[in-house]
Amino acid sequence: MFIPETGRKKALFIVDVQDWFIIERNTYIIPNIIELIEKGNYDSIIYSISYNQEWSLWYKQIWWCENPLETETIPQILGVLQNHKNVYKVNKLTRSIFKCDENIHEILKQHQIDEIHICWYESNDCVFATAQESFDLGFFTFVIEEATETRTTAINHTYAIALLRYLNLTNNSNYVGK
């Protein structure tokens, strides 16, 4: 797995690694996320929990989950995160991790973050939205392809990664320089 080493201070965003998003086709990603956490030398790590409430647009228009407040990041990831400093959990009711219950901008500013790496779920939805917003907010942004997947069809993942590469927003894009 290629982890961009640009010399900038960087954060890892782990988007929605929850049981209900894991299916047989995407389980291979879990060891890749663990490797990314252990070898990425991140100044901060922010992981999100996606849930919805009856009043949220997610609930009204897209999907509903049985026990939204009882979800958590899977134990394999939580165990590895305990070994790192500057780890933050955020809850989100929408696609982008930037729109959550914590002031992510303040966390990133506090740690002088210039670059964001994004992984996990869902390459064609929340990861995609987070990558777009990260770039729009002025951060060097890389979706780590080997640590990102989808629960939907494999073709959705393929198209999302192709578009993110075209936009130079993945670790395997043409441009990963300073």
Residue pairs with C-beta under 8 A, 6 or more apart in sequence:
1 32
1 35
1 36
1 144
1 146
1 147
1 171
2 146
2 171
2 172
3 36
3 39
3 40
3 117
3 144
3 171
4 115
4 117
4 142
4 171
4 176
6 115
6 140
6 176
6 177
6 178
7 178
8 114
8 115
8 140
8 178
9 43
9 111
9 112
9 113
9 114
9 115
10 40
10 41
10 42
10 43
10 113
10 114
10 115
10 116
10 117
11 42
11 43
11 44
11 45
11 46
11 108
11 111
11 113
11 115
11 116
11 117
12 36
12 37
12 40
12 42
12 44
12 45
12 46
12 116
12 117
12 118
12 119
13 46
13 47
13 48
13 97
13 116
13 117
13 118
13 119
13 130
13 134
14 33
14 37
14 45
14 46
14 47
14 48
14 73
14 77
14 119
14 120
15 47
15 48
15 50
15 97
15 118
15 119
15 120
15 121
15 122
15 126
15 127
15 130
16 48
16 49
16 50
16 120
16 121
16 122
16 126
17 30
17 33
17 47
17 73
17 74
17 77
17 120
17 121
18 49
18 50
18 71
18 72
18 73
18 74
18 121
19 71
19 74
20 65
20 71
21 121
21 122
21 151
22 30
22 74
22 151
23 151
25 149
25 154
26 121
26 149
26 150
26 151
29 119
29 120
29 146
29 147
29 148
29 149
30 74
30 76
30 77
32 119
32 144
32 146
32 147
33 77
33 119
33 120
33 147
34 76
34 77
34 80
35 147
36 117
36 119
36 144
36 147
37 45
37 77
37 80
37 81
37 84
38 80
40 117
42 84
42 86
42 117
43 86
43 111
43 112
43 113
44 86
44 87
44 88
44 107
44 108
44 111
44 113
45 81
45 84
45 86
45 87
45 88
46 87
46 88
46 89
46 90
46 97
46 104
46 107
47 73
47 77
47 81
47 87
47 88
47 89
47 90
48 89
48 90
48 91
48 92
48 97
48 100
48 126
49 71
49 72
49 73
49 89
49 90
49 91
49 92
50 71
50 92
50 93
50 126
51 65
51 68
51 69
51 71
51 91
51 92
51 93
52 58
52 59
52 63
52 64
52 65
52 68
52 93
53 59
53 68
53 93
56 93
56 94
57 93
57 94
58 64
58 93
58 94
65 71
72 78
73 81
73 89
81 87
86 111
88 102
88 107
90 97
90 100
90 101
90 102
90 104
91 100
91 101
92 99
92 100
92 101
93 99
93 100
95 125
95 126
95 128
95 129
95 130
96 126
96 129
96 130
96 132
96 133
97 104
97 118
97 126
97 130
98 104
98 105
98 130
98 133
98 134
98 137
105 137
108 116
108 139
113 139
114 139
114 140
115 139
115 140
115 141
115 142
116 134
116 139
116 140
116 141
116 142
117 142
117 143
117 144
117 171
118 127
118 130
118 131
118 134
118 141
118 142
118 143
118 144
118 148
119 127
119 143
119 144
119 147
119 148
120 127
120 147
120 148
120 149
121 127
121 148
121 149
121 150
121 151
122 128
122 149
122 150
122 151
122 152
123 143
123 148
123 149
123 150
123 156
123 157
123 160
123 161
123 164
124 150
124 152
124 156
124 157
124 159
124 160
125 150
127 143
127 148
127 160
128 143
128 160
128 163
128 164
131 141
131 143
131 164
131 169
132 169
134 141
135 141
135 167
135 169
141 169
142 169
142 170
142 171
142 173
142 176
143 161
143 164
143 169
143 170
143 171
144 170
144 171
145 161
145 170
145 171
145 172
146 171
148 157
148 161
149 157
150 156
150 157
150 160
161 170
164 170
164 173
165 172
165 173
165 174
167 173
168 174
168 175
